[in-house]
């Protein structure tokens, strides 16, 4: 399939065996499906990809297997986040050795003495020393540590920063990203929140990069086509329908099933062999029924 009108990347869930090893056969099927659905890239080992929980040997296997499966048909970005610059750069080296295209840096899980200056220095030093082009993953208040608002543009304007995955859902941080892009037009801005697709498109973001894309890529592609054509009422209607689909897969407004629901959907599509994960979200009877009915209808294939 040709690339979609608005770039779509999946922040891909990682298929795992029952003993929590990377399931390479399932990964190959997921990559093939992403190519068929017109995606431009996959972001592996992110939050949805359980990167912070994967052992180093399995993250390395994931990087190599994703690059091999992609075979140049789409780009591969890998999360390299960690708690110090040397650890981040070690992760970058693993990703570069595997042939990954972009290194994505998110806020560290743990950081003592997390002054604004030290947070900015962590991102600045790591991005500047990376041997791969860098993407910044902004989670805003969803994480206890975040780049200060007044320094966002400064970080985004670093020469080696090529893209932003904005999952903050915060208008002021979105405006900082747009301001940086006005100074650096080559900077690519991706919305990382599947429940704010229209809002970010209308603000001027380039595309989508989130976990839900693995389940709703055809709807996202159609939203992009309609948006480019200026058919905004149809965009709004399809966006509302897509949100309800995601809530069904994720387990309702409380996102009670989240990753387990998404992986179960991938199983029902015949892409994953198991719904195993490190995070062990439940799969409610209501969520299971929605996913199985939805997958059986072939609505998003």
N, C-alpha and C positions, 0 to 999 in steps of 0.2 A: 504494500500500500504506500502511496506517496505521503510525504510528511504533511501533517495537519496545518491548517491556516494559522493557528496560534500554537506555538511550540508546547508540547506535552512531554513532561518527564514523570516517570513514576519513582517516588521515593519507595523503592520496592521492598516488600516483605521478603525475608530470607526463608526459603524452604528448608526445613530441617527434618532429619530422620528422627525416629522415636528416641534415640540416644543423643539427640541434640548435636548432630554433626550436619554440615552443609550437604544437602541433597542435590548433587550436581545434575542428575537426570531431570529433576523437577525444575531446577534453575534454567536448564536448556529450554524446556518447554515454555517457561515464563518469558524468556528473552524472545523466543520465536513469536509468541503471541504479541509481545510489545511491538515488534517490528511490523507484524501484520496490521496492528491497530494504528500505525503511523506515528508512533512515539519517536522523538528525537534522541532520548537518552534515558538511562536508568541511574538513580542515585542509590548506591548500595551501602549497607552498614550504617544507615542513619538510625533515627529513633525507631521508625517502623521496621527497619531492617535489623534491629537488635544488635547493632554494632557495639555499643558499650558493654554488652553481656557476652559477646562471642569471645572465646579464647583466641589469642593471637594466631595460633596455627590455623584456626577455622576462618578467621578474617582473611588471612593470606590466601587460603583456598578459595574463599568467596571472590576475592578480587580477581584471581587468576581465572577462575571458571567463568565469571561474568564477562571478562575481556575476551576469552576464547569463544564463548557462545555468541557474543555480539559480532565478532568477526568483521568489525568496521562498519556494520550496518546501522549502528547507533552509538552514541557516546556513553562512556561509563564514568561516573563521578563516584568517589568513595569518601566516606567520612573518616577524618584522621584526627578528630578532636581528642584531647587528653589534658592532663593536669599541669603540664609544664611544656615549655618550648622544645626542649630536647626530646621529650616523648612524642610530641606532635611530629617533629621532624623524622623520628624513627618510623612513625606510621606512614609519613609521606614516602619515605624510601621504600617501604614494602609495597605501597600502591604504585609507585613509579616502576619498580621491578616487574610488577604484574602487567604493566602496560595501560594503567588507568589514565584517563584523559584529564580529570580535574580532582583536586584535593579539596574537600569541604571541611571547613573549620567551624564548629559550633562552640558555645560556651562550655567550659570545663565543668565536670560534675562536682568537683571539689576544688576550692581555692581559698586558702587562708590568707589573711591580710589582703582581702580583695578590694583594695582601693581603686577608684576610677582610673588612676594613672597606671596601676599594675595590670588591670584588665586590658586597657588599650595597648600596653606594651606587649602583652602576651600575643594578641592578634597581630600586631604590627610586626613583631620580630619573626613570628612563625610564617606569616604570609610573605614577608620579604625574603626569607631564607628558603622557602619552598622551591624544590626543583620542578614542581608541577604548577600549572595555572591554578589559582585558588578561587573557591567560592566561599562566601561568608553565610552562615546559617544563623539567622536572627530569630530567636524564640521569644524575645521580649520578656514580659513578666511571667511567661510559662516556666522560666528557670530562675533560680535565685541569683545567678550571676548573668549580667548582660552588659554589652558595650554601652557606655553612657550616651544618651541621645545626642549631646553636643559633640561627640566624637565619631558618630556613625559615618558621616560624610568623609571625614578624614581617613577612616579605615577603608571605606569603599573606593576612595580615590588612589589607594596604593597601586603602583604600576602592575603588580602581579595579581591583583584581584579582578577577576573577569566576570563573576556572576554573584548574585545574591538570591538566597532562598529566604523569603520573608514569611515566617510563620507567626509573627508577633500579633497580628490583628490590630495593631495600634496605628491610628492615622498619623500621629506625629512621627513615628519611625518610618512609615511609608513615605511621608513627605521628605524626610532626610534622604531616603534612597533615591527618590525622583530628582532631588536637587543634585545629588552626586552624578546621576545619569545625564543631567543637563550639561555638566562640565566634562563628562566622559561618555560620549554617546555610545561607545562600544560596550559599556557595562550592561549586562543582561539582568533583568529583574524578573524573578519568578515568584508568584504567589504560592505560599506553602500552606494555605488554609482552604480546604475543599469546600468550606461553608461560606466563603467570601469571593467566589469566582467572578461574579459580575462586578462587584465593587472594585476589585483590583484591576480588572480589564478596563473599566471606565476611567480609573485613575491614571492609566498609562503603562501598566506592567506588561511585560512581553509575553509571558506564558505561565504555565502551571507546573508545579513540582511538589507532589504530595502523595502519601501512601494510598489514598483512595483512588488514585488514577489507575491502579492495577485492576479495579473493578468497574470503572465508569469511563474508560477512555473513549468509547464511541460517542457517549453523550458530550464529553468535553470537546471532542473534535467537532461535533455539530454546533455546540455553543460558539466555538471559535469561528466557524464558517458564518453563522448568523450574525455574530458581532461584527466581523469584517464587512459584511453586507449591509450593516446598519439596521438590521431587523431586531430592534431591542425588545419589543414586546414578546417576540418568540424566544429570545434569549432568556428573559425573565421567567417565562412559563417553563421552559426546559430546565433552567437552573433550579426552580422550586421542586420539580419532579425528581431531579437528580439528588437533591438534598434528602428527600424522603427515602430514596433508594439507599443512600449511605446510612441514614439512621436505622433502616431495617437491618442492614448488614452489621452495623456497629452495636446494635442493641438498644436503640432508643435515645432519647435526649440525654440520658446519663452516660452514654457511650459505654454501657456495662460490659459488652463483649469485645469491643474494639479489635485487637489484633487476632484473637481467636476467631472472631466472626469473619474477618477479612481472609484469614488463612483457610477457614472452612469453605468459604466461597471459592477460593482457588482450587480446593480439593474437588468441589462439586463441578467445576469446569474441566476437571481432568488434568490440571496443570501441576498441582502439588499432590504428593503421596500421603502426607499427614498434615494435621493442623498443629503439630507440636511447636512449642515456643518456650523460651526462658521465663516469660512473664505470666503465663498460665491464667489469662483472663478466663472467666466462665463462658459457657455457651448455653444461654437460656433456651428453653423449649420454643419460646416465641421467635427468638432470633434464628434458631436452627430451621424452623418451619419457613420463615420468610426467605432465608437464603436458598433453601432447597427448592422451594416453589419458583423463586426468581431465576435460579440457574436452569431449572428444568424448562422454563418458558423460553430460554435462549435469548432473553431480552438484550443482553449486552454483548453478545458474541459477534 
